[in-house]
Amino acid sequence: MTGQEFFGYIAAIAVGLVIGLAGGGGSILTVPIFVYVFGIAPVLATTYSLFVVGTTSLVGSINHLWQRRVDLRTTVAFALPSFVSVYLSRRFLVPALPDPLFRFGEFALAKNDAILFFFAFVMVMAARAMIRNQRPEQGEASDGRPRYRILALDGLAVGLLTGTIGAGGGFLIVPMLVLLAGLPIHRAVATSVLIIAVNSFVGLLGDLQHTTLDWNFLLPFTGLSIAGIFLGLYLAKFVAPDQLKRGFGWFVLAVAGYILLKELL
């Protein structure tokens, strides 16, 4: 094992650690780790990310289910359209993207590069949400009537995002569950983790139709990520999650900047 690979496996622990501490966000790092540390092609890296994110989030959601923090009715309303979107995007959209994706004269934008640029953009948006750390206490559903139709449309959009870049989209799901379903923030986070887990596995199901996975690599990486989430759940008792999320947001912003510079230069 090289020093770079060793660093990558340590980063796997960090992915689970952040999810356990902050309730999300760690999955945004999996694709950059796979691409820049292990040298995996971006499209395949999104597939690997779906498995890692899904498995790690599922372990975290079991704890939330045991504590009865998950709103199952809202989960169904948001998740069913999202499942359809993520499966179709992984099964048909991503494989059908042309390579190069765009050509203008002598300039050609490769499919892998386009995915990384889009991923960097999503990372910037996620970092902005974490740095601002604005958590609405109530929204349109504060009258106790969840806006299920709008939730379903948001589910479709989040499923498309998850299917395209292999990240869970928790930074988008949590505010929507607070604003449109009227959930308290702790229940929104718990419900989001379950949605992310199932979304990721549905997307992976679409990939398995045309992709072969390296289980000898993927299972140890995922195991370390799961160990990280247990550590994060324990440390969450002693660390202020809002401060952690803000600091992690700056780190994600730095990684996004690195991706953009590396791809442009």
NORJO-V344701 format. One record per residue. N is the residue number from 1. RES is the residue in three letters. SS is DSSP state (~ for helix, > for strand, _ for the rest). BURIAL is b if it has 24 or more other C-alpha atoms within 12 Angstrom, else e. Layout:
# NORJO-V344701
n & res & ss & burial
N & RES & SS & BURIAL
N & RES & SS & BURIAL
This chain:
# NORJO-V344701
n & res & ss & burial
1 & MET & _ & e
2 & THR & _ & e
3 & GLY & ~ & e
4 & GLN & ~ & e
5 & GLU & ~ & e
6 & PHE & ~ & e
7 & PHE & ~ & e
8 & GLY & ~ & b
9 & TYR & ~ & b
10 & ILE & ~ & b
11 & ALA & ~ & b
12 & ALA & ~ & b
13 & ILE & ~ & b
14 & ALA & ~ & b
15 & VAL & ~ & b
16 & GLY & ~ & b
17 & LEU & ~ & b
18 & VAL & ~ & b
19 & ILE & ~ & b
20 & GLY & ~ & b
21 & LEU & ~ & b
22 & ALA & ~ & b
23 & GLY & _ & b
24 & GLY & _ & b
25 & GLY & _ & b
26 & GLY & ~ & b
27 & SER & ~ & b
28 & ILE & ~ & b
29 & LEU & ~ & b
30 & THR & ~ & b
31 & VAL & ~ & b
32 & PRO & ~ & b
33 & ILE & ~ & b
34 & PHE & ~ & b
35 & VAL & ~ & b
36 & TYR & ~ & b
37 & VAL & ~ & b
38 & PHE & _ & b
39 & GLY & _ & e
40 & ILE & _ & b
41 & ALA & _ & b
42 & PRO & ~ & b
43 & VAL & ~ & b
44 & LEU & ~ & b
45 & ALA & ~ & b
46 & THR & ~ & b
47 & THR & ~ & b
48 & TYR & ~ & b
49 & SER & ~ & b
50 & LEU & ~ & b
51 & PHE & ~ & b
52 & VAL & ~ & b
53 & VAL & ~ & b
54 & GLY & ~ & b
55 & THR & ~ & b
56 & THR & ~ & b
57 & SER & ~ & b
58 & LEU & ~ & b
59 & VAL & ~ & b
60 & GLY & ~ & b
61 & SER & ~ & b
62 & ILE & ~ & e
63 & ASN & ~ & b
64 & HIS & ~ & b
65 & LEU & ~ & e
66 & TRP & ~ & e
67 & GLN & _ & e
68 & ARG & _ & e
69 & ARG & _ & b
70 & VAL & _ & b
71 & ASP & _ & b
72 & LEU & ~ & b
73 & ARG & ~ & e
74 & THR & ~ & b
75 & THR & ~ & b
76 & VAL & ~ & b
77 & ALA & ~ & b
78 & PHE & ~ & b
79 & ALA & ~ & b
80 & LEU & ~ & b
81 & PRO & ~ & b
82 & SER & ~ & b
83 & PHE & ~ & b
84 & VAL & ~ & b
85 & SER & ~ & b
86 & VAL & ~ & b
87 & TYR & ~ & b
88 & LEU & ~ & b
89 & SER & ~ & b
90 & ARG & ~ & b
91 & ARG & ~ & b
92 & PHE & ~ & e
93 & LEU & ~ & e
94 & VAL & ~ & b
95 & PRO & ~ & b
96 & ALA & ~ & e
97 & LEU & _ & e
98 & PRO & _ & e
99 & ASP & _ & e
100 & PRO & _ & e
101 & LEU & _ & e
102 & PHE & > & e
103 & ARG & > & e
104 & PHE & > & e
105 & GLY & _ & e
106 & GLU & _ & e
107 & PHE & > & e
108 & ALA & > & e
109 & LEU & > & e
110 & ALA & _ & e
111 & LYS & ~ & b
112 & ASN & ~ & b
113 & ASP & ~ & b
114 & ALA & ~ & b
115 & ILE & ~ & b
116 & LEU & ~ & b
117 & PHE & ~ & b
118 & PHE & ~ & b
119 & PHE & ~ & b
120 & ALA & ~ & b
121 & PHE & ~ & b
122 & VAL & ~ & b
123 & MET & ~ & b
124 & VAL & ~ & b
125 & MET & ~ & b
126 & ALA & ~ & b
127 & ALA & ~ & b
128 & ARG & ~ & b
129 & ALA & ~ & b
130 & MET & ~ & b
131 & ILE & ~ & b
132 & ARG & ~ & e
133 & ASN & _ & b
134 & GLN & _ & e
135 & ARG & _ & b
136 & PRO & _ & e
137 & GLU & _ & e
138 & GLN & _ & e
139 & GLY & _ & e
140 & GLU & _ & e
141 & ALA & _ & b
142 & SER & _ & e
143 & ASP & _ & e
144 & GLY & _ & e
145 & ARG & _ & e
146 & PRO & _ & b
147 & ARG & _ & b
148 & TYR & ~ & b
149 & ARG & ~ & e
150 & ILE & ~ & e
151 & LEU & ~ & b
152 & ALA & ~ & b
153 & LEU & ~ & b
154 & ASP & ~ & b
155 & GLY & ~ & b
156 & LEU & ~ & b
157 & ALA & ~ & b
158 & VAL & ~ & b
159 & GLY & ~ & b
160 & LEU & ~ & b
161 & LEU & ~ & b
162 & THR & ~ & b
163 & GLY & ~ & b
164 & THR & ~ & b
165 & ILE & ~ & b
166 & GLY & _ & b
167 & ALA & _ & b
168 & GLY & _ & b
169 & GLY & _ & b
170 & GLY & ~ & b
171 & PHE & ~ & b
172 & LEU & ~ & b
173 & ILE & ~ & b
174 & VAL & ~ & b
175 & PRO & ~ & b
176 & MET & ~ & b
177 & LEU & ~ & b
178 & VAL & ~ & b
179 & LEU & ~ & b
180 & LEU & ~ & b
181 & ALA & ~ & b
182 & GLY & _ & b
183 & LEU & _ & b
184 & PRO & _ & b
185 & ILE & ~ & b
186 & HIS & ~ & b
187 & ARG & ~ & b
188 & ALA & ~ & b
189 & VAL & ~ & b
190 & ALA & ~ & b
191 & THR & ~ & b
192 & SER & ~ & b
193 & VAL & ~ & b
194 & LEU & ~ & b
195 & ILE & ~ & b
196 & ILE & ~ & b
197 & ALA & ~ & b
198 & VAL & ~ & b
199 & ASN & ~ & b
200 & SER & ~ & b
201 & PHE & ~ & b
202 & VAL & ~ & b
203 & GLY & ~ & b
204 & LEU & ~ & b
205 & LEU & ~ & b
206 & GLY & ~ & b
207 & ASP & ~ & b
208 & LEU & _ & e
209 & GLN & _ & e
210 & HIS & _ & e
211 & THR & _ & e
212 & THR & _ & e
213 & LEU & _ & e
214 & ASP & _ & e
215 & TRP & ~ & e
216 & ASN & ~ & e
217 & PHE & ~ & e
218 & LEU & ~ & b
219 & LEU & ~ & e
220 & PRO & ~ & e
221 & PHE & ~ & b
222 & THR & ~ & b
223 & GLY & ~ & b
224 & LEU & ~ & b
225 & SER & ~ & b
226 & ILE & ~ & b
227 & ALA & ~ & b
228 & GLY & ~ & b
229 & ILE & ~ & b
230 & PHE & ~ & b
231 & LEU & ~ & b
232 & GLY & ~ & b
233 & LEU & ~ & b
234 & TYR & ~ & e
235 & LEU & ~ & e
236 & ALA & _ & b
237 & LYS & _ & e
238 & PHE & _ & e
239 & VAL & _ & e
240 & ALA & _ & e
241 & PRO & ~ & b
242 & ASP & ~ & e
243 & GLN & ~ & e
244 & LEU & ~ & b
245 & LYS & ~ & b
246 & ARG & ~ & b
247 & GLY & ~ & b
248 & PHE & ~ & b
249 & GLY & ~ & b
250 & TRP & ~ & b
251 & PHE & ~ & b
252 & VAL & ~ & b
253 & LEU & ~ & b
254 & ALA & ~ & e
255 & VAL & ~ & b
256 & ALA & ~ & b
257 & GLY & ~ & b
258 & TYR & ~ & e
259 & ILE & ~ & b
260 & LEU & ~ & b
261 & LEU & ~ & e
262 & LYS & ~ & e
263 & GLU & ~ & e
264 & LEU & ~ & e
265 & LEU & _ & e
